[in-house]
Amino acid sequence: MTPLVLLPGMMCDARLFAPQIAAFSGSRAVHCAPIGAHDTMAALAIEILTNAPPRFALAGLSMGGIVAMEVLRRAPDRVAALALLDTNPKAEPEEIRARRVPQMDKVREGHLAQVMRDEMKPNYLTDGPLRSEILDLCMEMALGLGKEVFLNQSRALANRPDQQDTLRAYSGPALVLCGRDDALCPVARHQLMHDLIAGSTLRLIENAGHLPTLEQPDETNAALATWLERTDG
């Protein structure tokens, strides 16, 4: 079975993929790679490639998807299959980059929890019975990763390259998936990625926002399972 490498979103760790790790680790090697030790997409991608198997299926959510695209750009021959979840292939717009500056200043001053609570977490989820529980987990993950990871990830996101040409060049099994109610990376952005990757599958998860891996794990796992079957076949 093809090994699976998972890349979590900003200020998230392997717990973002807990239902997926539980579902797939019995049949294949599954590794969730951290993406907080460097402040450029290039350095993050190089670290992942250094530690990854020779060839692997690659799935990234949000910032993890952005890093996945840089991994693909640098080593397309090593990516057996690509899954992009709730993410964005475009470079960061100037207005979003400018918004990061006061966020980073607050975090440097010791207010990571406030930034996560007031400015980031409200964008993550749709309304649902697990919303409060998942938001609490998001805060736990963020505080566990800490200030330096937030600053590194913010700089990497602000200066990321546009990856639309990278996606146009990819011809392996590809899944583009997002929560129907994702306000951070909306459906139109995923339609764009689906259009860029020839032969890709577009899957919208109902009753989910930016974190369908936790909001609707069964539906997300089903889509990933079908994608992995294409990879192994």
N, C-alpha and C positions, 0 to 999 in steps of 0.2 A: 504493500500500500504506500502511496506517495506521502511523505511527511508533510505535516501542516504547520506553517508558521503564522502566528497571529500577532498583529500589531495593534495595541490599544489606542484609544483616543487620548487627547490632552488631559493630563492629571488623572489618568486611570491606570490601573494595573491589571493583572491577570483576572481579577474578580469580575471585570467587565465581560469576560468570556467564560465565566464559570459554567453556564449550562452547555456551552459548546465543547469545552474541555471534557466535561462529564460524558457528553454524547459520543465523542469521536476518539477519545484517547484509548478506548479498549480495542480499536481496530487499526490504529496507526500512531506513529510518533507525533505528538502535538507539543509545540513549544510556543510560549507567549514571550516575545522579546521586549525588553524595556526600551523606551525611546526618550530618555530624559538626560542622558549623560553629555550630550553635545548640543551646540546652538546653531548648527547648520544642517540642512537636509542631507548634504553630501556626507558629512561625518556620521550622521545617524545611519544612513544606508550602508556605508562601508562597514560599520560595526556589525550590522545585521548580517551582511554577506560573509563577514569573517567567521561568524559563529553558526551560520545556518548549514544544513546538509547541502551536498553538491547540487541537488535539484529538489524542488519543493513546491507545494501549493502555498500561495500567499494570500492572506486575508487581512485587510486593515479597515478599521472603523474610524471615521473622522480624521484627526491628525494621523492616525495609523494608516489610513488609506492614502494620505498625501505622502507619507514616508514610503509606502508600498510602491507608489508610482515612481519614486526616485530609485528604489531598488530595481524596479523593472527597467528603467532607463539605463542603469549602469550594467545590468547583467541579465538581459532578456533570455539568454539561453538557459539560465538557472531557474527561471520561474515557469514551472510546469502548468500552473493555472493561477488565475487572478480573481479575487473577490474584493470588490470595492463597496464598502458599506457606509452610507451617510457621510459622504465626503465631497471633495471639490477638486477638480483638475486644474483650476485657474490660479494664477498668481494672486497675491493678496491685494485687494483694492487699496488705494491710498487712504481712503477715509477709515477703513478698518485698521490699517497700520497706525494711523494717528491715534485711534482709540486705545491702542495697546499701551501707549506711553504712560498715561495716568494710572492704568491698571498696574503696570510694572513698578511704578513709583510707590503705589500703595503696598504692594507685596514686599518691596525692599524695606519698607517701614514697619513690617510685621503684621500686615493686615490681609494675609492670604485668605483666611476664613471669610472675612467680609467680602472680598472680591468674588470668591466662589459663590457665596450666598446671594449677593445682591445683583451681580452682573453676569454670571455665567450659568449657574444652575437653573435659573428660571427659563433658559432657552432650551433645556435638554429634552423634557418629557411632555407627552400629551397627558391629559387627565385620564386617570385609571386607578384601579384599586391598589396597585403597587407603587404609585407615584411617590408617596412619602418615604416608603422603605428604600426605594432606589436612590432618591435624593440624599438620604442619610448615608447610603453606601458611597455615593459620589463624593460627599464631604470627607468621609473616612479615607478614601483613596487619595484625595488631594492633600489632606493634611499629612498623611503618611509619606507622600512623595516630597512635599516641602517646597520651600521658597526657591531654591536653586533650580530645581526641575521646572518650575513654572517659568522662571526667567529664561532658561535655555530654550524651552519649547516656544515661548512667545517670540524670541528672536528668530528661531528657525522658521516659524510660520510666517512671520513678517517678510522674510527675504526669500521665500520659496519660489522656484521657477514655475512657469506654466508648463503643464505636462500633456497638453492636448495632442501634440505630435507623438509623444510616447505611446499614448493609447491608440492612435491611428495605426501605429506600426505593429501592434500586438495581434497575434492570430491564434493564441491558445484558448482553452476553455475559460470563459469569463462570466462572472456573475456581477451584476450591478443591482444593489439592494438598498432600500431605504424605508424608513417609517413614513407612512402616508402623511403624517402630521408634523414632519421634521421642519421646524422653522429656521434652523441654523443652516442646513444644507437641503434646500427644498427639492421637490420632485423634478422640477425642470432641469436642475443641475445633473440629475441622474439620467434623465432622458438624453441629455447631451452626451454623457459618457457612453451610454448604450449606443447612440448613433455613431460615436467615434470608433468603437471596438466592433469590428465585423464579427458576426456570429454570437455576440454576447446575449445573455438572458437578463431582462429587466424584471425585478420582482419588487412590488410595493407591499409593505406589511401594514395591514389595517390596524387601527387602534394602537399605533406606536408613533413616537416622536424620533428623537435623535439617537436613542439607545435601544433599538429593537432586540438586540441580543439579550437584554434583561426584561424589556417590557413585554415582548412576545417571543419567548425562547423557542417554543415548539415550532411555530411557523418559520422562524429564522433557521432553526436546525434543519427543517425539511428542505428549505431552499439550498442550504449549504450541502446537505447530503446529496442532492441531485447533482450539484456542481462537482462534488468530489467523485461521484460515480463516473462522470464524463472524464475526469482527470485520470482515474485508475484504468478506465477502459482503453 
